Amino acid sequence: MNMRRLVVLLLAAGAAGVIALMVRGFFGGGAKQAEATLRPAPQVMTEVLVAAARLEPGQPLSSAQVRWQEWPSKGVDPGLILKSSGLSAAAAVEGTVVRSPMVEGEPVTFTKIVKSQATGFMAATIAPGMRAVSIPVSVASLAGGFILPNDRIDLICTVTTENPKGAVSRMVLKNVRVLAIDQASDAKNQKAVSDVKTATLELTPRQAEMVQMAQAMGTLSLALRSLGDNEAVAANAKPDSNGDDQETTAVSVIRYGMGRRTSSGGQ
């Protein structure tokens, strides 16, 4: 074999090797370079108290309506209720009502609930659109002291007449919720019956006007309703266009011995 042929063969072999390496690199051949990956650090979680269902303002809270749920520790606000504080769910919500609406899974904060003896508790217990109106009462007008907060009552007005001399009683309102007796908003904190001086009722604005008028006319008494009556009324109640309970009735205004009936519906 002459020298020229040998050189040609070597050049051809070298060219074939170069082409083979280029093809291998084009199709992803060769050893892969090691890639450095950084795993995120595990997130620290804290158990906080959250709403177990939708909560509305004025709704009394119980342990069944809240639950503990894991929450990122970095997002824990000072106002949240933490399980690490040693406070149980029942103890955290005991004697509280909802002040602001909460959706399911939303953390319960001290700004969204209020204790029964705290400022703003009464405003939080009143249903939207209702008013709290206090009236003077006596032991006799409270069904002997058996009427307690959250009971339902009928309100009666008794007017003394001069000509002819006597008295007339009329039903002013029906199925009214008692918010408080004096400053006690639950039966546990109820004072002795002999000390009771006022009862606070939950009324619509129109009912509040009727009560003030009836109070100026005569003596108001509270008649306790049975639980069975309350359930039946709640099932059949049909509020009017202004949101007032249609079970309100009329007041008889006695002037100079003549009677005039005034409806709580403003008629």
C-alpha positions as CSV (number, residue, x, y, z in Angstrom):
1,M,0.0,0.0,0.0
2,N,1.5,3.3,-1.0
3,M,1.7,6.3,1.2
4,R,-1.0,8.3,-0.6
5,R,-3.7,5.6,-0.2
6,L,-2.8,5.3,3.6
7,V,-3.3,9.0,4.1
8,V,-6.6,8.9,2.3
9,L,-7.9,6.1,4.5
10,L,-6.8,7.9,7.7
11,L,-8.5,11.1,6.7
12,A,-11.7,9.2,5.9
13,A,-11.7,7.4,9.2
14,G,-11.2,10.7,11.0
15,A,-14.0,12.3,9.2
16,A,-16.3,9.4,10.0
17,G,-15.5,9.7,13.7
18,V,-16.2,13.4,13.7
19,I,-19.5,12.9,11.9
20,A,-20.5,10.2,14.4
21,L,-19.8,12.5,17.4
22,M,-21.8,15.3,15.8
23,V,-24.8,13.0,15.2
24,R,-24.6,11.7,18.7
25,G,-24.6,15.2,20.2
26,F,-27.5,16.2,18.0
27,F,-29.7,13.4,19.2
28,G,-28.9,14.0,22.9
29,G,-26.3,11.3,23.4
30,G,-23.5,11.4,25.8
31,A,-23.5,11.6,29.6
32,K,-25.9,14.0,31.2
33,Q,-24.6,16.6,33.4
34,A,-25.7,16.4,37.0
35,E,-28.3,19.1,37.8
36,A,-28.4,20.6,41.3
37,T,-32.0,20.8,42.7
38,L,-33.0,22.6,46.0
39,R,-35.9,21.2,47.9
40,P,-38.1,23.8,49.6
41,A,-37.9,23.8,53.4
42,P,-40.9,22.2,55.1
43,Q,-43.5,24.8,56.0
44,V,-44.2,25.2,59.7
45,M,-47.9,24.9,60.5
46,T,-50.0,26.1,63.5
47,E,-53.5,25.0,64.5
48,V,-55.9,27.9,64.6
49,L,-59.7,28.1,65.4
50,V,-61.8,28.4,62.3
51,A,-65.5,28.5,61.5
52,A,-66.9,25.0,60.8
53,A,-69.9,26.5,58.8
54,R,-71.1,29.9,57.7
55,L,-71.7,32.2,60.7
56,E,-74.0,35.2,60.7
57,P,-73.9,38.3,63.0
58,G,-75.8,37.9,66.2
59,Q,-75.5,34.1,66.1
60,P,-74.5,32.5,69.5
61,L,-71.4,30.4,69.1
62,S,-70.9,26.8,70.3
63,S,-68.0,24.4,70.0
64,A,-70.0,22.5,67.3
65,Q,-69.7,25.6,65.0
66,V,-65.9,25.9,65.1
67,R,-62.9,23.5,64.6
68,W,-59.1,23.5,64.7
69,Q,-57.3,23.7,61.4
70,E,-53.7,23.9,60.4
71,W,-52.5,27.3,59.3
72,P,-49.1,28.5,58.0
73,S,-47.2,29.9,61.0
74,K,-46.0,32.9,58.9
75,G,-49.6,33.9,58.3
76,V,-50.7,33.7,62.0
77,D,-52.2,37.1,63.1
78,P,-52.0,38.1,66.8
79,G,-55.8,38.1,66.8
80,L,-56.2,34.4,65.9
81,I,-57.1,31.8,68.5
82,L,-54.3,29.2,68.7
83,K,-54.6,25.7,70.0
84,S,-51.1,26.0,71.4
85,S,-52.4,28.5,73.9
86,G,-54.0,25.6,75.7
87,L,-57.5,27.0,75.3
88,S,-60.1,24.5,74.2
89,A,-62.5,25.3,71.4
90,A,-65.5,25.2,73.8
91,A,-63.8,27.5,76.3
92,A,-62.8,29.9,73.5
93,V,-66.3,30.5,72.3
94,E,-68.2,30.1,75.6
95,G,-70.7,33.0,76.1
96,T,-69.9,34.6,72.7
97,V,-71.9,35.7,69.7
98,V,-70.8,36.5,66.2
99,R,-70.1,40.2,65.5
100,S,-69.0,39.9,61.8
101,P,-70.0,37.3,59.2
102,M,-67.6,34.4,58.6
103,V,-67.5,31.8,55.9
104,E,-66.5,28.1,56.5
105,G,-62.8,27.7,57.1
106,E,-62.3,31.4,58.0
107,P,-60.2,32.0,61.1
108,V,-62.1,33.1,64.2
109,T,-60.6,36.3,65.6
110,F,-61.3,38.2,68.8
111,T,-62.6,41.1,66.6
112,K,-65.2,38.9,64.9
113,I,-66.8,37.6,68.2
114,V,-67.8,39.3,71.3
115,K,-68.2,38.1,74.9
116,S,-71.6,38.4,76.6
117,Q,-70.4,41.0,79.1
118,A,-68.3,43.0,76.6
119,T,-69.1,46.3,75.1
120,G,-71.1,45.8,71.9
121,F,-72.5,42.5,72.9
122,M,-76.1,43.6,72.7
123,A,-75.7,45.2,69.3
124,A,-74.2,41.9,68.1
125,T,-77.2,39.9,69.3
126,I,-79.8,42.0,67.5
127,A,-80.9,40.6,64.2
128,P,-80.3,42.9,61.1
129,G,-83.0,45.5,60.8
130,M,-84.2,45.1,64.4
131,R,-84.0,47.5,67.4
132,A,-83.5,46.9,71.1
133,V,-86.1,48.7,73.1
134,S,-86.2,48.7,76.9
135,I,-89.5,49.1,78.9
136,P,-90.1,49.4,82.6
137,V,-91.5,46.2,84.2
138,S,-92.5,44.9,87.6
139,V,-92.4,41.4,89.0
140,A,-96.1,41.0,88.4
141,S,-95.7,42.1,84.7
142,L,-93.0,39.4,84.1
143,A,-95.2,36.4,84.7
144,G,-94.0,36.1,88.3
145,G,-90.3,36.3,87.2
146,F,-90.4,33.2,84.9
147,I,-89.7,35.3,81.8
148,L,-86.0,35.0,80.9
149,P,-83.8,36.3,78.1
150,N,-84.5,34.7,74.7
151,D,-88.0,33.8,75.7
152,R,-90.9,34.9,73.4
153,I,-93.6,37.0,74.8
154,D,-96.8,38.9,73.9
155,L,-97.0,42.5,75.0
156,I,-100.2,43.8,76.6
157,C,-101.1,47.4,77.4
158,T,-103.6,48.2,80.2
159,V,-105.1,51.7,80.2
160,T,-107.1,53.2,83.0
161,T,-110.3,55.0,81.9
162,E,-112.1,57.8,83.8
163,N,-115.5,57.8,82.1
164,P,-116.6,55.2,82.7
165,K,-114.1,54.5,85.4
166,G,-112.3,51.2,84.7
167,A,-109.5,49.8,82.7
168,V,-109.0,48.4,79.2
169,S,-106.3,45.9,78.2
170,R,-105.3,45.2,74.6
171,M,-102.6,43.1,72.9
172,V,-99.9,45.4,71.5
173,L,-97.5,42.9,70.0
174,K,-97.2,39.1,69.7
175,N,-94.2,36.7,69.5
176,V,-91.6,39.3,70.6
177,R,-88.1,38.1,71.6
178,V,-86.8,39.1,75.0
179,L,-83.2,40.2,74.6
180,A,-82.4,41.0,78.3
181,I,-83.9,41.3,81.7
182,D,-82.3,44.4,83.2
183,Q,-78.6,43.9,82.1
184,A,-78.7,40.1,82.1
185,S,-78.8,38.7,78.6
186,D,-78.9,35.0,79.7
187,A,-80.6,33.0,82.4
188,K,-77.3,32.2,84.1
189,N,-76.7,35.8,85.0
190,Q,-80.3,36.6,85.8
191,K,-80.7,38.7,89.0
192,A,-83.2,38.1,91.8
193,V,-86.8,38.7,90.6
194,S,-87.4,41.5,93.1
195,D,-84.6,43.6,91.6
196,V,-85.9,43.5,88.0
197,K,-86.8,47.0,86.7
198,T,-86.5,46.8,82.9
199,A,-87.0,44.3,80.0
200,T,-85.3,44.8,76.6
201,L,-87.2,43.6,73.6
202,E,-86.1,43.0,70.0
203,L,-88.5,45.0,67.8
204,T,-88.7,46.3,64.3
205,P,-88.6,50.2,64.0
206,R,-92.4,50.3,63.5
207,Q,-93.0,48.0,66.5
208,A,-90.7,50.2,68.6
209,E,-92.9,53.2,67.8
210,M,-96.0,51.3,68.9
211,V,-94.4,50.3,72.1
212,Q,-93.4,53.8,73.0
213,M,-96.9,55.0,72.3
214,A,-98.4,52.2,74.4
215,Q,-96.0,52.9,77.2
216,A,-97.2,56.6,77.3
217,M,-100.8,55.4,77.4
218,G,-100.7,52.9,80.2
219,T,-99.0,50.0,81.9
220,L,-97.2,47.3,79.9
221,S,-97.2,43.6,80.8
222,L,-95.4,40.6,79.3
223,A,-97.2,37.3,78.7
224,L,-94.9,34.3,78.3
225,R,-95.5,32.2,75.2
226,S,-95.1,28.4,75.1
227,L,-92.3,26.9,73.1
228,G,-94.8,25.1,70.9
229,D,-96.5,28.3,69.9
230,N,-93.1,29.8,69.0
231,E,-92.2,26.9,66.7
232,A,-95.6,27.1,65.0
233,V,-95.3,30.9,64.4
234,A,-91.8,30.5,63.1
235,A,-92.9,27.9,60.6
236,N,-95.8,30.0,59.3
237,A,-94.5,33.5,59.6
238,K,-94.7,35.6,56.5
239,P,-93.0,39.0,56.9
240,D,-94.5,41.9,55.0
241,S,-92.6,44.0,52.5
242,N,-91.0,46.1,55.3
243,G,-89.7,43.0,57.1
244,D,-92.1,43.3,60.0
245,D,-93.9,40.3,61.5
246,Q,-97.5,40.2,60.4
247,E,-98.5,38.9,63.8
248,T,-98.4,42.4,65.4
249,T,-101.8,43.7,66.4
250,A,-103.6,46.9,67.3
251,V,-103.5,49.3,70.2
252,S,-106.7,50.9,71.5
253,V,-106.2,54.6,72.2
254,I,-108.6,55.7,75.0
255,R,-109.5,59.4,74.9
256,Y,-112.4,61.0,76.7
257,G,-114.0,57.7,77.1
258,M,-114.0,57.0,73.4
259,G,-111.8,54.2,71.9
260,R,-109.8,54.4,68.7
261,R,-107.8,51.4,67.4
262,T,-104.4,52.1,65.9
263,S,-102.7,49.3,64.0
264,S,-99.0,48.5,64.5
265,G,-98.7,48.4,60.7
266,G,-99.1,52.2,60.8
267,Q,-102.8,52.1,59.7
